Amino acid sequence: MLYSAYELAFAAAAPARFAARMGAQFWRSPLNPAAETWAARSTAAAFDLFEHATRRYPKPEWGIA
């Protein structure tokens, strides 16, 4: 039951993660005249933080004998 809820939450966050990735790309675009402002850099960093926090990472190899 808990794993199903975990998978549902991950699937539900997918559109928001995609929007955050697109938002970060927009605010960092060299074609955006406001890209070098403090507000644009902060917004792009916040989008990156959300995108990286909701990303699924592989299980690490512990190598414990």
FIVEXDREN-937653 format. One line per field, with one value per residue: residue in three letters; y negated, x negated, z negated of N, C-alpha, C in turn; residue number from 1. Coordinates in steps of 0.001 Angstrom, whole numbers, plus 500000, padded with zeros to 6 digits. Each point is the difference from the previous one (the first is absolute). Layout:
N
gumar: ALA  ...
nyy: Y  ...
nxx: X  ...
nzz: Z  ...
cayy: Y  ...
caxx: X  ...
cazz: Z  ...
cyy: Y  ...
cxx: X  ...
czz: Z  ...
pase: NUM  ...
This chain:
65
gumar: MET  LEU  TYR  SER  ALA  TYR  GLU  LEU  ALA  PHE  ALA  ALA  ALA  ALA  PRO  ALA  ARG  PHE  ALA  ALA  ARG  MET  GLY  ALA  GLN  PHE  TRP  ARG  SER  PRO  LEU  ASN  PRO  ALA  ALA  GLU  THR  TRP  ALA  ALA  ARG  SER  THR  ALA  ALA  ALA  PHE  ASP  LEU  PHE  GLU  HIS  ALA  THR  ARG  ARG  TYR  PRO  LYS  PRO  GLU  TRP  GLY  ILE  ALA
nyy: 501191  499954  501096  500410  499557  500613  501043  499921  499759  500966  500756  499640  500175  500954  499576  499943  501181  500384  499434  500565  501095  499840  499771  500950  500740  499607  500103  501077  499894  500107  500492  500334  498782  500625  500826  498844  499841  499415  499414  499844  499663  499265  499553  499891  499471  499307  499750  499743  499314  499519  499747  499607  499332  499844  499970  501071  500317  500599  501230  499467  500312  500753  501171  500280  500526
nxx: 499190  498966  499558  501272  500070  498846  500398  501146  499323  499185  501037  500551  498762  500194  501266  499989  499392  500839  501005  499462  499801  501225  500462  499197  500367  501239  499845  499426  501026  499020  501129  500023  500490  500869  499343  499411  501296  499977  501123  499483  498824  500654  500799  498994  499354  501103  500135  498701  500154  501133  499440  498921  500808  500680  498736  500124  499297  498973  500230  499315  498836  500324  499936  500981  498891
nzz: 500000  499167  500630  500003  498761  499784  500720  499334  498886  500367  500378  498855  499579  500894  500107  498686  500017  500964  499336  498931  500725  500535  498773  499535  501033  499750  498675  500527  500803  500896  500484  498730  500228  499250  500789  500083  499765  498811  500358  501206  499496  499112  500947  500846  498973  499729  501292  500045  498890  500461  501161  499353  499193  501125  500332  500741  498939  500621  499602  498994  500495  498974  500595  499150  499511
cayy: 498809  498806  499860  499457  498569  499405  499932  499027  498667  499756  499748  498725  498908  499953  498767  498858  500100  499562  498546  499382  500083  499010  498680  499734  499742  498681  498932  500018  499863  498788  499139  499273  498822  499903  501199  499668  499305  500805  500696  501103  501040  500619  500810  501185  500863  500630  501044  501095  500676  500845  501068  500978  500639  500949  500961  501337  500347  501442  500475  500081  501261  499828  500787  500518  501454
caxx: 500810  499162  499258  500951  500119  498730  500027  501016  499441  498971  500689  500718  499028  499349  500281  499383  498561  499805  500198  498848  498876  500225  499856  498572  499414  500453  499325  498563  499815  499289  500925  500803  499230  499956  499344  498857  500425  500009  501282  500013  499081  500613  501129  499450  499436  501118  500509  499030  500114  501198  499820  499045  500557  501045  499446  499752  498588  499789  499570  498544  499339  499353  498761  499751  499790
cazz: 500000  499944  501252  500975  499719  500427  501467  500382  499748  501005  501268  499900  500042  501313  500746  499317  500240  501383  500032  499341  500932  501055  499395  499807  501318  500438  499265  500306  501445  500418  500740  499020  499578  498538  499479  499147  498787  498781  499903  500961  499520  498818  500458  500654  498954  499293  500897  499979  498708  500040  500993  499478  498800  500386  500953  499473  500105  499827  498691  500000  499656  498710  499970  498664  500063
cyy: 498736  499796  499444  498503  499259  499837  498977  498575  499650  499676  498656  498807  499834  498733  498764  500001  499539  498483  499278  500029  498964  498572  499623  499702  498625  498891  499975  499772  498731  499048  499191  498797  499858  501139  499696  499259  500949  500824  501197  501138  500721  500905  501273  500970  500707  501103  501200  500806  500927  501181  501075  500730  501046  501023  501348  500362  501505  500333  500142  501404  499795  500782  500528  501516  500689
cxx: 499140  499226  500911  500182  498742  499967  501021  499489  498927  500631  500731  499050  499351  500342  499373  498492  499668  500141  498823  498782  500134  499846  498546  499321  500405  499211  498498  499696  499222  500886  500900  499193  499881  499216  498855  500385  499985  501279  500057  499092  500563  501167  499516  499404  501106  500624  499056  500084  501207  499804  499055  500543  501051  499522  499778  498543  499823  499520  498481  499492  499247  498712  499649  499880  500615
czz: 500000  501292  501094  499800  500438  501517  500489  499806  501022  501351  499981  500095  501367  500794  499354  500210  501418  500112  499349  500913  501111  499456  499790  501335  500519  499314  500234  501477  500351  500814  499065  499517  498484  499368  499041  498726  498808  499895  500948  499539  498786  500383  500674  498982  499226  500853  500023  498706  499980  500941  499477  498774  500351  501019  499316  500274  499811  498596  500005  499658  498705  499905  498633  500093  498778
pase: 1  2  3  4  5  6  7  8  9  10  11  12  13  14  15  16  17  18  19  20  21  22  23  24  25  26  27  28  29  30  31  32  33  34  35  36  37  38  39  40  41  42  43  44  45  46  47  48  49  50  51  52  53  54  55  56  57  58  59  60  61  62  63  64  65
